[in-house]
Amino acid sequence: MFEKLRIHIEKIVPLSDEEFEHISSFFTYKKYKKHQFLIQEGELVLCNYFVIKGLLKLVYTDDTAKEHIVGFAMEDWWETDFQAYYKQTKASMSLECIEDTEVLCLRLEDYRKLCEAFPQLEHFFLEKAYMGFISAQQRIISSMTVGIKERYQQLVEKYPSLIQRVPKSLLAAYLGVSRETLSRLSL
């Protein structure tokens, strides 16, 4: 399981065996069942999660109890309520398993220790943040400038394996439309 983390990190920065052994000691392995929550709205967010196996959804529930899917996370992705994690406040979103899931958990204090001890890891996390920001900006621009059918096509092209694993009702919530609208478009 830790080998997947090493491969993931080494896509950006090289590590010696000794470095990785020390780095991996800061992570905790956990398994969750389908529909189980890693984070629940209103609770403190203790970890950032690296997905080894499985699929998660990050959900914001509005004042009318409507669920909005902020994002999905599958193998090799990181996910948490980042605002609550970094500010050590209560979650405004929930993180739930769509499939049985295995993750490596990184607490904020351990993240900081790792970045201090291993400057290359700080670079790694910065690169991951940049890619996340770029993806979020692209999603915002897409939602403002193109129709639902094109947004769905962009999703299919960017994450084809995700489309096969996520129910249409969740894809509709992610795209900001009803399940019926998604079906009417014959997607």
C-alpha positions in Angstrom: 0.0 0.0 0.0 2.8 2.4 0.8 4.5 1.6 -2.5 1.6 3.3 -4.3 2.4 6.5 -2.3 6.0 6.2 -3.2 5.3 5.9 -6.9 2.9 8.8 -6.6 5.4 11.1 -4.9 8.2 10.0 -7.2 6.3 11.2 -10.3 7.4 14.7 -9.0 10.4 14.2 -6.7 12.9 11.4 -6.3 13.3 9.7 -2.9 15.9 7.4 -1.4 14.7 4.2 0.4 15.7 5.8 3.7 13.8 9.0 3.0 10.7 7.1 2.0 10.8 4.9 5.0 10.9 7.9 7.2 8.2 9.7 5.2 5.8 6.7 5.3 6.0 6.6 9.1 3.9 9.8 9.2 1.0 8.2 7.4 -1.8 6.0 8.8 -3.5 3.3 6.8 -7.3 3.1 7.1 -10.1 1.1 5.4 -13.7 2.4 4.9 -16.8 0.7 3.7 -19.1 2.0 1.0 -21.3 4.9 2.4 -19.0 5.4 5.3 -17.9 9.0 6.1 -14.2 10.0 6.4 -15.4 13.6 7.2 -18.7 14.8 8.3 -19.9 18.4 8.1 -19.5 20.1 11.4 -16.7 17.9 12.7 -13.0 18.9 12.9 -11.0 17.8 9.9 -7.9 15.9 11.1 -6.5 14.4 7.9 -5.8 14.8 4.3 -6.4 11.5 2.5 -4.4 9.8 -0.2 -6.6 7.3 -2.0 -5.0 3.9 -2.4 -8.1 2.1 -3.6 -11.7 3.1 -3.9 -13.8 6.2 -4.7 -14.9 9.1 -2.6 -17.2 12.1 -3.1 -16.8 15.5 -1.4 -20.2 17.0 -0.8 -21.5 20.4 0.3 -25.1 20.5 1.6 -26.8 23.8 1.2 -29.5 25.4 3.5 -32.3 23.6 1.6 -30.6 20.3 2.2 -29.6 20.0 -1.4 -26.3 18.1 -2.0 -23.7 19.6 -4.3 -20.8 17.4 -5.2 -17.7 19.4 -5.1 -15.4 16.7 -6.3 -14.6 13.0 -6.6 -11.4 11.3 -5.5 -10.2 7.9 -6.8 -6.8 6.1 -6.7 -3.8 8.4 -6.6 -5.8 11.5 -5.7 -5.8 13.5 -2.5 -9.0 14.8 -0.9 -10.2 16.6 2.2 -12.1 19.7 3.2 -9.0 21.8 2.6 -10.2 25.0 4.3 -11.1 23.1 7.5 -7.9 21.0 7.3 -5.5 23.9 7.0 -7.4 26.3 9.3 -8.2 23.5 11.8 -11.9 24.4 11.8 -15.1 22.4 11.5 -15.9 20.9 8.1 -18.3 22.7 5.8 -18.4 19.5 3.6 -18.6 15.8 4.0 -16.3 13.2 2.5 -18.1 9.9 1.8 -17.1 6.5 0.2 -18.9 5.6 -3.0 -17.0 2.3 -3.0 -15.1 0.4 -0.3 -12.0 2.6 0.1 -8.4 2.4 1.4 -6.6 5.5 2.2 -3.4 6.9 3.8 -4.1 9.6 6.3 -1.8 12.6 6.9 -2.5 14.8 9.9 -1.7 18.5 9.5 1.0 18.5 12.2 2.7 15.6 10.4 2.3 17.3 7.1 4.2 20.3 8.5 6.9 18.1 10.0 7.4 16.3 6.7 7.7 19.6 4.8 10.2 20.9 7.3 12.3 17.7 7.3 12.0 17.1 3.5 12.0 20.2 1.4 11.3 18.1 -1.7 8.0 17.0 -0.1 7.0 20.7 0.3 7.7 21.0 -3.4 5.7 17.9 -4.1 2.7 19.2 -2.2 3.0 22.6 -3.8 2.9 21.0 -7.3 -0.2 19.0 -6.3 -1.9 22.2 -5.1 -1.0 23.9 -8.3 -2.7 21.1 -10.3 -5.7 21.3 -8.0 -6.0 25.0 -8.5 -5.7 24.7 -12.3 -8.4 22.0 -12.3 -10.7 24.1 -10.1 -10.3 27.1 -12.3 -11.0 25.1 -15.5 -14.2 23.7 -13.9 -15.4 27.2 -12.9 -14.7 28.6 -16.4 -16.4 25.6 -18.0 -19.5 26.0 -15.8 -19.7 29.7 -16.8 -19.1 29.4 -20.5 -20.3 26.0 -21.8 -23.5 24.0 -21.7 -24.1 20.9 -19.8 -23.6 18.5 -22.7 -20.1 19.9 -23.3 -19.2 19.9 -19.6 -20.2 16.3 -19.5 -18.0 15.6 -22.6 -15.1 17.4 -20.9 -15.5 15.2 -17.8 -15.6 12.0 -20.0 -12.5 13.0 -21.8 -10.6 14.1 -18.8 -11.6 11.2 -16.4 -13.0 8.3 -18.5 -12.5 5.7 -15.8 -14.3 7.9 -13.3 -17.4 8.0 -15.5 -17.7 4.2 -15.4 -17.6 4.1 -11.6 -19.9 7.0 -10.6 -23.7 6.7 -10.7 -25.5 9.1 -13.1 -27.3 10.7 -10.1 -24.0 11.7 -8.6 -22.6 12.9 -12.0 -25.7 15.1 -12.3 -25.1 16.6 -8.8 -21.5 17.2 -9.7 -22.5 18.9 -13.0 -25.2 20.9 -11.2 -28.2 19.5 -13.0 -31.0 17.0 -12.1 -30.7 13.4 -13.0 -33.6 13.8 -15.4 -31.8 16.6 -17.2 -28.7 14.5 -17.6 -30.9 11.6 -19.0 -32.8 13.9 -21.4 -29.5 15.0 -23.0 -29.0 11.3 -23.9 -25.5 11.3 -22.3 
